[in-house]
């Protein structure tokens, strides 16, 4: 099983693809597909039929998943970084390899 270095709640920047340079928070990580859903990025239009939740139906915009290889984690200073792991005391923590600060 692969260890994912991006988790939900992280702020990321898209580093490749049509949405390159945009930033957003990770809403959900899809582990089986190696993809993540980022808030406000990669929006697609979905045509929906009328139902109990949406009696009108119509066209709905929602976020589509992006591959994790196209994302880079942002530090508190707003720069992209890679993620490493180290043990502090009894806990395993993530840290920024650029600034060496704990995420």
Secondary structure, DSSP 8 states (H G I E B T S, - for coil): ----S--TT-EEEE-SSTTTT-EEEEEEEETTTTEEEETTSSEEEEEE---SS-SS-EEEEEE--EEGGGEEEE-TTS-EE-EEEEEETTEEEEEETTT--B-
